[in-house]
Amino acid sequence: MADVSVPSLILFIASIVVAAGVAGVLIDTVTGISGALDDRGADVAENIRTDIEVISDAEGNVYDAGADTITLYVKNTGRRTIPATNESFDVIVDAEYRTNVSVAVVDGGSEWTPHGVVEVRVGNVALDAGDHRVRLTVSGDDETFRFNTE
């Protein structure tokens, strides 16, 4: 009977040690995944709070050929106030990044509050007749505006 007990005891102890090691690895993995999900959730929440819409009329006169400027009206449809500065906007016109951007709050305030509108002017833009696209990025929210010049 003693011949069976010792090997069984050794196998039992070995299985407990292996199970403890596996449990440690699983706990570490689950903790890492949980932390990553928390971080991603915070990023998603910030993106949900930030939302913009271009409210300019694509059939309207958004491009001034004489001044070589594009003027767009953009509404803050999110839940947070966004700084109304050109640093807040990344503007790409026909696949070319633009830095000559000015931003002004339409109602004359200094902050772009929820439901507020800003005027975004992009200067030094010489466009040929045809279809064009402006992509605006504000705090991770992208909007694309398409229009035609004649």
SVG drawing of the C-alpha trace seen along z (x, -y; Angstrom):
<svg xmlns="http://www.w3.org/2000/svg" viewBox="-26 -89 33 91">
<polyline fill="none" stroke="black" stroke-width="0.4" points="0.0,0.0 2.9,-2.3 4.2,-1.7 1.1,-3.4 0.9,-6.3 4.3,-7.9 4.0,-8.2 0.4,-9.4 1.5,-12.0 4.3,-13.2 1.9,-13.5 -0.6,-15.3 2.0,-17.8 3.3,-18.3 -0.2,-18.9 -0.9,-21.5 2.4,-23.3 1.5,-23.3 -2.0,-24.6 -0.7,-27.4 1.7,-28.4 -1.1,-28.4 -3.3,-30.4 -0.6,-33.0 -0.1,-33.4 -3.9,-33.7 -4.3,-36.3 -1.5,-38.4 -3.0,-38.1 -6.5,-39.0 -5.1,-42.0 -3.3,-43.2 -6.4,-42.8 -8.5,-44.6 -6.1,-47.5 -6.1,-47.8 -9.9,-47.8 -10.0,-50.5 -7.6,-52.7 -9.5,-52.0 -12.8,-52.8 -11.5,-56.2 -10.3,-57.0 -13.7,-56.0 -15.5,-58.1 -13.4,-61.1 -14.2,-60.5 -17.9,-60.2 -17.8,-63.5 -16.1,-65.1 -18.2,-65.3 -18.3,-67.9 -20.4,-68.4 -19.7,-70.5 -22.9,-72.5 -21.8,-74.4 -23.8,-73.9 -21.8,-71.9 -23.8,-73.7 -23.0,-77.1 -20.0,-79.2 -17.4,-77.7 -14.5,-78.5 -13.5,-82.1 -11.3,-81.9 -10.3,-85.6 -9.0,-85.2 -7.9,-81.6 -9.8,-80.6 -12.2,-77.9 -14.7,-78.9 -16.5,-76.2 -19.0,-76.4 -18.5,-73.6 -20.9,-72.8 -19.8,-71.3 -22.3,-68.5 -20.4,-66.9 -20.7,-67.3 -17.5,-69.2 -16.1,-72.6 -13.3,-72.6 -10.7,-75.4 -11.5,-77.5 -7.9,-77.8 -6.2,-76.7 -4.2,-74.2 -7.4,-72.3 -7.9,-71.6 -6.0,-69.3 -7.1,-70.3 -6.4,-68.3 -7.5,-69.7 -7.4,-67.3 -4.8,-65.1 -2.6,-68.0 -2.1,-69.1 -2.9,-72.8 -1.4,-75.1 -2.9,-78.4 -6.0,-77.9 -8.0,-80.5 -10.8,-79.7 -13.4,-82.2 -16.5,-81.5 -19.5,-82.7 -21.4,-84.2 -18.2,-86.2 -17.4,-84.2 -13.9,-82.9 -14.9,-79.2 -16.4,-76.7 -19.2,-75.3 -21.5,-72.4 -24.0,-73.4 -21.8,-76.4 -20.6,-77.1 -17.1,-78.2 -16.0,-79.6 -12.9,-77.8 -11.0,-79.6 -8.3,-77.8 -6.0,-80.3 -3.6,-80.0 -5.7,-77.3 -5.7,-77.5 -8.3,-75.0 -9.0,-74.0 -12.6,-73.4 -13.9,-70.0 -14.6,-68.0 -12.7,-68.6 -12.6,-67.2 -11.7,-68.8 -11.0,-66.6 -11.2,-68.1 -9.9,-66.4 -10.7,-67.8 -9.7,-65.8 -9.9,-62.5 -13.2,-63.1 -13.0,-63.2 -15.4,-64.9 -15.1,-65.0 -16.7,-67.7 -17.0,-67.4 -17.8,-70.2 -17.4,-71.3 -15.9,-74.3 -16.6,-75.6"/>
</svg>
